[in-house]
Amino acid sequence: MHMRIIKVAVGAVAIAVSSVAVGQAITAPSHLAKAVAAPSRTPANVARDPARHPAQTLAFFGVKPTDTVVELIPGGGWYTEILAPYLNARGSYYAAGGWAKGLDGIKRLQAAKPAVYGKVKLAAFPAAAGEPVVPAGSADVVLTFRNIHNLRFAGVDRTQAAFAEMYRMLKPGGTLGIVEHRLPEARDAAAEEKSGYMKVSSVVAFAKRAGFQVAAMSEINANPKDKADYAEGVWTLPPTYQLGDVDRAKYAAIGESDRMTIRFIKPKR
């Protein structure tokens, strides 16, 4: 994929990154496209591919079939349905989330289709004392999709601790890939505490304090129709439709949220 060095203005700070130009297509390799087309995927999840661009997103993050990949807070397993079969033969996949109930969705997948998901490893994140964790320095790639706001709801200190844990999991030179609902930089940062949206500058600041470097940013998950100014936050939009049938057609026309897509690197030391 063609890359160019640009200056990205984030708040008052310009960050030099190697970035995919806005609107530039990212071509996913055939083995990734095959994983996205896996017949084991849930039809309702497949229907959301046009809004989530999974093949291009994973290609941008550089996920290879031989990697050890950790997905943080995987929820019901939307990306698990792609990553588990993709890594099944030659790689390794960890689903890391709340140990009490946060991995119930992954456990259901394992029970329903053990041939596809039986090799998925489970770990706690954020982990309490005594809970199993991803071994330090073991991951080639750590990924999380639309979850940084959930960490932020727990407070600044706990968010920073979570980024430190991401850093601990990764090998030197490893990749942290983040997709997150994007709050315009001019907005009051207090909106991050309840709206489900985060500023790029805030996410970058958490990552940098943990020791990460920004490697690249992409607009593959951008949606300029999303103004991020809804009383019920990002959950006003599909697929949640927090307001039910109130203005549903309006929000359906906007589509899923505008999202930042950022690749960070743990430096080789």
Legacy VTK file of the C-alpha trace (Angstrom):
# vtk DataFile Version 3.0
C-alpha trace
ASCII
DATASET POLYDATA
POINTS 269 float
0.000 0.000 0.000
1.345 3.464 -0.844
2.181 5.564 2.205
3.291 9.157 2.576
4.548 11.205 5.497
2.135 13.963 6.507
1.498 16.195 9.481
-1.728 15.415 11.295
-3.019 18.255 13.443
-4.347 16.872 16.715
-5.502 19.634 19.005
-2.601 22.023 19.397
-0.010 19.392 18.464
1.025 18.276 14.990
1.915 14.592 14.814
4.184 13.344 12.052
2.846 9.988 10.881
3.017 7.753 7.850
-0.609 7.961 6.787
-2.914 6.611 4.138
-4.365 9.558 2.244
-8.031 10.355 2.804
-10.180 8.298 0.476
-7.289 6.098 -0.644
-8.287 2.474 -1.103
-6.601 -0.251 0.901
-6.447 -3.593 -0.850
-6.725 -6.570 1.466
-4.646 -9.659 0.597
-6.583 -12.687 -0.605
-6.106 -14.637 2.632
-7.742 -11.814 4.609
-10.579 -11.497 2.123
-11.125 -15.254 2.465
-11.360 -14.946 6.261
-13.964 -12.195 5.950
-15.921 -14.450 3.582
-15.826 -17.396 6.026
-19.130 -19.338 5.886
-19.057 -19.696 9.683
-19.771 -15.990 10.157
-23.177 -14.877 11.432
-25.282 -13.355 8.592
-26.240 -10.359 10.755
-22.553 -9.615 11.284
-21.761 -9.969 7.592
-24.471 -7.401 6.862
-22.435 -4.780 8.737
-19.267 -5.236 6.667
-19.970 -2.169 4.477
-19.906 0.032 7.614
-16.950 -1.653 9.304
-14.592 -2.509 6.406
-13.034 -5.487 8.196
-10.713 -6.707 5.444
-9.284 -3.255 4.778
-9.035 -2.460 8.494
-7.121 -5.638 9.314
-4.907 -5.089 6.264
-4.131 -1.572 7.487
-3.153 -2.985 10.879
-0.919 -5.512 9.109
-2.450 -8.628 10.691
-0.796 -11.777 9.283
-2.055 -15.387 9.569
1.087 -16.351 11.526
0.653 -13.628 14.180
-0.274 -13.877 17.822
-3.209 -11.480 18.004
-5.009 -10.198 21.097
-8.453 -8.657 20.708
-9.505 -6.598 23.702
-13.135 -6.514 24.853
-14.458 -8.549 21.906
-18.111 -8.412 23.019
-20.248 -10.846 21.083
-17.369 -11.751 18.795
-17.934 -9.683 15.668
-14.220 -9.647 14.831
-13.666 -13.031 16.521
-15.678 -14.600 13.701
-13.009 -13.330 11.292
-9.838 -13.528 13.359
-10.287 -16.984 14.907
-10.478 -18.923 11.606
-7.868 -16.629 10.045
-5.339 -17.469 12.778
-6.484 -21.015 13.468
-3.857 -22.903 11.452
-0.621 -20.962 11.915
-1.262 -18.150 14.389
-2.788 -17.641 17.804
-5.805 -15.606 18.918
-6.585 -14.307 22.405
-9.943 -12.840 23.357
-9.326 -10.654 26.414
-12.137 -9.044 28.385
-13.910 -8.888 31.723
-13.277 -12.241 33.357
-16.608 -12.554 35.172
-18.978 -12.077 32.213
-17.164 -10.076 29.534
-16.205 -13.153 27.516
-19.596 -14.861 27.579
-20.156 -14.074 23.898
-16.907 -15.802 22.954
-17.735 -18.802 25.140
-21.046 -19.146 23.297
-19.190 -19.208 19.973
-16.842 -21.861 21.315
-19.727 -24.012 22.485
-21.653 -23.641 19.225
-18.735 -24.179 16.811
-15.768 -25.794 18.588
-14.067 -26.702 15.311
-13.834 -22.999 14.443
-13.391 -21.380 17.862
-12.003 -24.157 20.041
-8.438 -22.817 19.851
-9.388 -19.314 21.015
-7.496 -18.449 24.210
-9.274 -16.444 26.906
-7.658 -13.861 29.171
-8.786 -11.102 31.517
-8.637 -7.423 30.534
-8.416 -5.242 32.493
-7.265 -7.970 34.847
-7.752 -8.160 38.606
-5.292 -9.962 40.865
-5.267 -13.683 40.229
-7.034 -13.541 36.862
-5.291 -15.028 33.783
-3.546 -12.516 31.540
-1.898 -12.461 28.133
1.804 -13.242 28.707
4.089 -10.219 28.645
5.814 -9.574 25.330
3.914 -12.350 23.545
1.642 -10.527 21.087
2.482 -9.368 17.592
-0.740 -7.361 17.384
-3.214 -6.024 19.949
-6.541 -4.819 18.548
-9.596 -3.130 20.000
-12.640 -1.898 18.139
-14.874 0.883 19.522
-13.849 0.234 23.123
-11.584 3.060 24.266
-14.628 5.050 25.395
-15.605 2.132 27.635
-12.191 2.310 29.277
-12.523 6.087 29.557
-15.807 5.727 31.450
-13.787 4.056 34.228
-11.688 7.217 34.671
-8.450 8.671 33.353
-6.189 6.648 35.649
-7.783 3.334 34.741
-7.686 4.223 31.045
-3.982 4.930 31.304
-3.445 1.669 33.202
-5.248 -0.188 30.402
-2.893 1.298 27.801
0.049 0.254 29.954
-1.352 -3.289 29.916
-1.636 -3.186 26.114
2.007 -2.138 25.954
3.019 -4.987 28.297
1.354 -7.618 26.087
3.175 -6.631 22.920
6.538 -7.725 21.614
8.978 -4.882 20.842
8.010 -3.659 17.386
4.464 -4.959 17.851
1.315 -3.186 16.660
-1.580 -1.686 18.596
-4.589 -1.143 16.307
-7.446 1.061 17.493
-10.782 1.884 15.887
-12.860 4.327 17.931
-15.842 6.660 17.584
-14.379 10.088 16.807
-15.239 13.294 18.657
-14.350 16.509 16.779
-11.289 18.161 18.306
-13.104 21.459 18.907
-15.633 19.849 21.251
-15.444 19.941 25.037
-13.424 16.919 26.191
-16.034 16.363 28.921
-18.183 14.782 26.201
-15.803 11.825 26.236
-17.124 10.861 29.655
-20.634 10.063 28.432
-21.070 10.315 24.647
-19.146 7.236 23.526
-16.953 9.427 21.336
-13.239 10.156 21.886
-10.926 12.803 20.467
-8.012 11.577 18.383
-5.761 13.741 20.545
-6.974 12.004 23.702
-6.403 8.507 22.341
-2.960 9.478 21.059
-2.054 11.036 24.415
-2.988 7.880 26.350
-0.988 5.747 23.918
2.077 7.995 23.964
2.175 8.133 27.753
2.197 4.322 27.739
5.226 4.370 25.427
3.623 3.863 22.008
4.503 5.761 18.840
1.939 6.736 16.199
2.720 4.820 13.011
-0.230 5.606 10.754
-3.775 6.916 10.601
-6.427 5.993 8.067
-9.843 7.313 7.075
-11.187 3.928 6.000
-13.787 4.017 8.791
-14.679 7.689 8.472
-18.285 8.868 8.126
-18.609 12.629 7.493
-22.395 12.431 7.967
-21.920 11.756 11.674
-21.828 15.023 13.628
-21.350 13.339 17.051
-23.809 15.708 18.740
-26.713 13.493 19.839
-28.403 13.640 23.228
-28.077 9.858 23.572
-24.522 9.820 22.296
-23.184 7.408 19.707
-25.892 4.895 20.643
-28.415 7.125 18.838
-27.033 5.789 15.559
-27.305 2.298 14.111
-27.024 -0.443 15.077
-28.245 0.533 18.582
-30.952 3.105 17.735
-31.257 4.223 21.367
-34.300 6.360 20.519
-36.189 3.442 19.006
-38.443 4.592 16.201
-37.955 8.318 16.898
-36.276 9.788 13.798
-35.079 6.298 12.922
-34.954 7.010 9.181
-32.823 10.097 9.849
-30.275 8.145 11.854
-30.318 5.233 9.436
-29.405 7.702 6.677
-26.427 8.887 8.729
-25.274 5.323 9.278
-22.784 3.995 11.795
-20.444 6.404 13.566
-17.465 8.329 12.235
-14.383 6.437 13.437
-10.693 7.056 13.779
-8.419 4.198 12.716
-4.930 4.432 14.199
-1.943 2.088 14.103
0.536 2.460 16.963
3.903 0.747 17.382
5.699 -0.431 20.515
9.246 0.754 19.818
12.087 -1.718 19.473
14.521 -0.949 22.258
LINES 1 270
269 0 1 2 3 4 5 6 7 8 9 10 11 12 13 14 15 16 17 18 19 20 21 22 23 24 25 26 27 28 29 30 31 32 33 34 35 36 37 38 39 40 41 42 43 44 45 46 47 48 49 50 51 52 53 54 55 56 57 58 59 60 61 62 63 64 65 66 67 68 69 70 71 72 73 74 75 76 77 78 79 80 81 82 83 84 85 86 87 88 89 90 91 92 93 94 95 96 97 98 99 100 101 102 103 104 105 106 107 108 109 110 111 112 113 114 115 116 117 118 119 120 121 122 123 124 125 126 127 128 129 130 131 132 133 134 135 136 137 138 139 140 141 142 143 144 145 146 147 148 149 150 151 152 153 154 155 156 157 158 159 160 161 162 163 164 165 166 167 168 169 170 171 172 173 174 175 176 177 178 179 180 181 182 183 184 185 186 187 188 189 190 191 192 193 194 195 196 197 198 199 200 201 202 203 204 205 206 207 208 209 210 211 212 213 214 215 216 217 218 219 220 221 222 223 224 225 226 227 228 229 230 231 232 233 234 235 236 237 238 239 240 241 242 243 244 245 246 247 248 249 250 251 252 253 254 255 256 257 258 259 260 261 262 263 264 265 266 267 268
